Amino acid sequence: MLDPLEITKQLISLPSITPKDEGCQKLLMQHLQPLGFSIEALPFNDVNNFWARRGHKGPVLAFAGHTDVVPTGPAEQWSSPPFQPTIRNGYLYGRGAADMKSNLAAMLVACERFIQQYPNHSGSIAWLITSDEEGNAIDGTAKVIQHLQQRKELIDWCIVGEPSSSIQLGDTLKIGRRGSLSGHLTIYGKQGHIAYPQLADNPIHQAMPLLTELTHIRWDEGNIYFEPTCFQISNIQAGTGASNVIPGQLQVDFNFRYSPELTAQQLQNKLEIVLQKHKIQYDVAWRHSGLPFLTQKGELVQASCRAIKKITGIQPTLSTNGGTSDGRFIAPTGSQVVELGLCNRTIHQIDECVAVADIEKLALIYQHILEQLLQR
């Protein structure tokens, strides 16, 4: 029998900084194949992906996740080497411990246990794994979904193993995500000597009232499932490097995390109206990286809540908060999608860690979901 802790340690020891996989997927496939999964490697450009399926009939319950991790930051600031899995005081430390190598190990162990108990289960179990979730997310899950759609292979239920829990395992079940719309705004002025502002046009001064207005707009009111749309500025750049030069342009990066109450096009139109009101010369380039989605309280949500309650005693909060995930590529196909995983308190941080005991509990939660939906 596989040990979820040992599998997690093996995965953490592989330095799979996005989009590199460094053998993580090979390790998973080596364990899935003896369980009866047909495995299809689907590399696109420099991204490794695979699709594995056990069974030929529906419904299909898929586990989705990623083997890539974010960079470690200064390794010397870690209490132990980031790719050397280390246990201290009941916690497992290492890059990817929470996001999301422990979750992958729990999925694998849950499948092994379920298949041994129910070798003739109904429907199909599938895995959709990428090494490009933390990066551009162009050649990963999105491409695999396109590949599956071309041959009319559908996912009925999908569990994305992102670290969804906040304070303790199972306290939050993600049933959707906000949309993500990013913009790069360039405001043009006229460069000049700082002592002669009458001969220049300072784009920084132009931008200040504009950006203040944008940050105070109430874009929508959200709804019962989604918080109001949020506008945030992530970067502002201007200047020539000299303290006595008025710059000729200013650049602003911003993002909308938006609810279904507005479309991406409506947000673009609203922002353009504000820009034009300020009578500035500008260009804005848009990048839309995900539609909002919501999974209603159907079979998957109900099974997930029951499994969490059984294993942890917690009734989870249903949430759509947080950043984007690869669920945004899967939900538009009609699949019911939830995100269910370990605690996210330390993800992307120095000394990322998870409680060792939670890895086994998560495997039991996944196993109980399988039993509810696919037990013959």
Secondary structure as UniProt FT lines:
FT   HELIX           4..12
FT   TURN            18..19
FT   TURN            22..23
FT   HELIX           24..32
FT   HELIX           33..35
FT   STRAND          38..41
FT   TURN            45..46
FT   STRAND          49..54
FT   STRAND          60..66
FT   HELIX           75..77
FT   TURN            82..83
FT   STRAND          86..88
FT   TURN            89..90
FT   STRAND          91..93
FT   TURN            95..96
FT   HELIX           97..101
FT   HELIX           102..117
FT   TURN            119..120
FT   STRAND          124..130
FT   TURN            133..136
FT   HELIX           141..150
FT   TURN            151..152
FT   STRAND          157..160
FT   TURN            169..170
FT   STRAND          172..174
FT   STRAND          176..177
FT   STRAND          179..188
FT   STRAND          192..193
FT   TURN            194..195
FT   HELIX           197..199
FT   HELIX           203..216
FT   STRAND          230..238
FT   TURN            243..244
FT   STRAND          245..246
FT   STRAND          249..258
FT   TURN            260..261
FT   HELIX           264..277
FT   TURN            278..279
FT   STRAND          281..290
FT   STRAND          293..294
FT   HELIX           299..312
FT   STRAND          317..319
FT   HELIX           327..330
FT   HELIX           331..333
FT   STRAND          336..339
FT   TURN            345..348
FT   TURN            350..351
FT   STRAND          353..355
FT   HELIX           356..374
//
